[in-house]
């Protein structure tokens, strides 16, 4: 006899993970339209506020590798629930921060909670989902990550204008409590057979991710020598970690999925796409406020056009992948995504708001389809025994590249200032947007190596 309560709980897991993903990304992006006000509160420059965004993503990347081991050792329910509790408590500390260093420290703690929240939930979904249901499950847990960065700036601008930026973080408290209760009800308790914890691998990978992110962040503060040393150190540690993970008896991260062609492409070329996409929620609100002179709520409302594009293309995404194949979707849609960045660079302060919204609407369509196609490609051919390692590796790379997008955008703005433009000059933002378009286009070239039938089984293409 079918266990209907168990079935209902299994169906609820992807939606709970999607809600956690939404909360994490909403928190990460709601502050983008509040950066000028937060900078004023902390006595800092708006461009330097990128350290608060990057610190959060550094913590995510550093602690995600341990999420799979913790879930196996203590069970997904305990780890997922504890992660929500840490994330919620850190949100309160963010709201109470009175300086940029204190805020950065609270964001690091918040990132640790996020690092153990979404990857563990994604792992539960991937382990329980058959190949034929993978597209639907991935779409369910992916779209909130696309929607939140678009809703976040509008919501953050509204909250900051009416109540103050601190309430962006305080609103996480009731949402976190609801997610915590739901996690206790639907997330399975049993973990897998525990394996030895790879402490050298964890320490090395965490420090490598931190140094690489810091190395990209420091030039925006004019500290070029320290940035070069951090990048060299991070690169050397990354090389050591790769050797260690291949030789260790029980590595923290399983690199075997990199031998799978579709997974490797989703990480190589897909990382460049995610760097470009990750820069947009940072660059566009700043450009609209600092250069165009728009208010935070108006800048946030404009970004809702991106969300509308995300929603509009969703029904066609699965059809496009079945009809044209993952390879063609990644190549042609990726090219259009790259072109959308120079299109945003052509916007002017006197461009009608309706026209700006139209450009952003199409940008949202290309962005959404590329994200879904890349995530589907990543796990299309990964066997179930390697799903845990693939999920962990994918999560680490996704968070690092998103953080690099923000830090890289801040670096490009600093380069524009060094070139002689004023910080509020539109030309500074145009330089950054065109450069990110080139990064996105470079990511498309890797998709050309895919076979025509890549991922055909999971998208239902015969």
Secondary structure, DSSP 8 states (H G I E B T S, - for coil): ---HHHHHHHHHHHHHHHHHHHHHHHHHHHGGGGHHHHHHHHT--GGGGHHHHHHHHHHHHHHHHHHHHHHHHH-HHHHHHHHHHHHHHHHHHHHH--SHHHHHHHHHHHHHHHHHHHHHHHHHHHHH--GGGHHHHHHHHHHHHHHHHHHHHHHHHHHHHHT-THHHHHTHHHHHHHHHHHHHHHS-----------HHHHHHHHHHHHHHHHHHHHGGGT-HHHHHHHHHHHHHHHHHHHHHHHH-TT-SS--GGGGSHHHHHHHHHHHHHHHHHHHHHHHHHHIIIIIT---HHHHHHHHHHHHHHHHHHHHHHHHHHHHHHHHHIIIIIHHHHHHHHHHHHT--TTS-HHHHHHHHHHHHHHHHHHHHHHHHHHTSS--GGGHHHHHHHHHHHHHHHHHHHHHHHHHHHHHHHHTT--TT-HHHHHHHHHHHHHHHHHHHHHHTTS-TTTTHHHHT--
